[in-house]
Amino acid sequence: MNIVYMGTPDFAVAPLEALLQAGHQVTAVVTQPDKQKGRGKEVQMTPVKECALKHGIPVFQPVKIKEKDAVMQLKEYPADLFVVAAFGQILSQEILDLPPFGCINIHASLLPAYRGAAPIQWAVINGETKSGVTIQQMEKGLDTGDILLKREIPVEPKETGESLYGKLMALGAELVVEALPLIESGKITPQKQDDSASSYAPRLTKEMGCIDWSKDAHELERLVRGLNSWPSAYTKWKGKTLKIWEADVVQGQGNSPGRVEQVGKDFLDVACGEGILRIYSLQLEGKKRMAVKDFLLGNEVDAGMVMGG
């Protein structure tokens, strides 16, 4: 099939590579504009653009894909189907109607659960035991289109947002290659989504990583895992930001939320609203990520001190 592929982050690279390896003709890649990043403000290409250029595929980077000139440009690329994976812009009905087979989306959740921008991380934060990938026929609503193909995988007890991201990226690549010949031959029966069973996964922000120690330790442990590696869960320690990278829940109840209850050789126990969060790995502002035992070599921490201030 002739495909116009739309995607931006590294999540979208694996499916693009898989489509090319399967012999599909990708006539163009549409991705977000390059951005300046870092202190040096160097212009950085999107991961999907880098992949496209490596394979000699034309790249189109519209600021707003709904605008008339952008739509006219899209019409120039031969396409039986548009494949979308974490593109980052909403497509208009006019665009959805351009290719004969319409547009399909590789969505990293078991729709109708977790429609929206950050389904992977929210699945971990909310303590889901399973996740997966859905190939859906796109329509104007946000991830509301008919389901074409869906496959689930377990969410492991110590899964992080980053580890689940990698698994679902690989699954998305596998599933889209499986779906395309079925779509082309008409062997897929689209399934309507049950809107009453839907949930929403809003975009992540740095602010949501701020730890509220009055919450349950289990909830905070999931937050730590879900926001690993971005934007990360964090607290304040002596006026500086302290990121928490690895933690567990231990039995017991502390005196007050945020209070350091115990300082071990390689852990810190911090009281929560319910239960205690045992921290094993952290990162102080301006420093590298490190194990607690290394952190304690250069920082004095005593029981009774309070985090979050």
Helices and strands as residue ranges (DSSP letters): E 2-7, G 10-12, H 13-21, E 25-30, E 35-37, E 42-44, H 47-54, E 59-60, H 68-74, E 81-85, H 93-96, E 103-107, E 115-116, H 119-125, E 130-137, E 147-154, H 161-185, G 195-197, E 200-201, G 206-209, H 217-226, E 233-237, E 240-250, E 260-263, E 268-271, E 276-284, E 290-291, H 292-298
